[in-house]
Amino acid sequence: MKTNSALDYRCFVVLVMATWLELLKYASELIFEAPIDTSKKPIVWVLGGPGSGKGTQCDKIVAKYGFTHLSTGDLLRAEVKSGSERAKCLTAIMERGELVPNEIVLDLLKEAILARAEESKGFLIDGYPREKSQGIAFEENIAPVSVIIYFEASSETLTQRLLGRAASSGRADDNEETIKLRLKTFLDNNDLVLAQYPDKLRRINAERPVDEIFAEVQSILDPLVA
């Protein structure tokens, strides 16, 4: 119990420090220009349900445009492996089965973007935001999104693709009922996110061949990097 209490206290300290850092960053942004100039470094949110093929398209975008691909899941896993105080806090949160606070996820994203801001030609933010409030927080704390690419496919198509993956992976939790529940949760939250950005949203039919989809992706991104 003492160990858990000490760990919880360190988590509290980490969150308090993160809050103070955000306040300091906000104060500095009142004086200095925003750290990311999206007219030169586009920020692209890449959204799509599980099985939509957005991972494949992200790989092709990185290869052609030299964008930096950032996934919140990858950033969280890397942070946990780092052994930092924040990593210990994250581990404790995950072990309790709780969601990682958005403040921490946002900090990881911002740190990753700023660390690569000089050399990167643009940023692909993969699978984020997942909720309406996350999109608002991203634009307030990091930079406005340049364009949102949503790889759209029917629930039936996504379900069949995920069932195909499950058959090859042998994962018992990837049954049809579980998959449909995951898709419903994604779609309910995603619709709220997309509704905020009608002018920046670009929907792409993801039920076509990979190269045909990428041709449409290029028609969206080429003007941003011209």
Secondary structure, DSSP 8 states (H G I E B T S, - for coil): -HHHHHHHHHHHHHHHHHHHHHHHHHHHHHHS--S--TTTS-EEEEEE-TTSSHHHHHHHHHHHH--EEEEHHHHHHHHHHHT-HHHHHHHHHHHTT----HHHHHHHHHHHHHHHTTT-S-EEEET---SHHHHHHHHHHT---SEEEEEE--HHHHHHHHHHHHHHH--TT--HHHHHHHHHHHHHHHHHHHHT-TTTEEEEE-SS-HHHHHHHHHHHHHHHH-
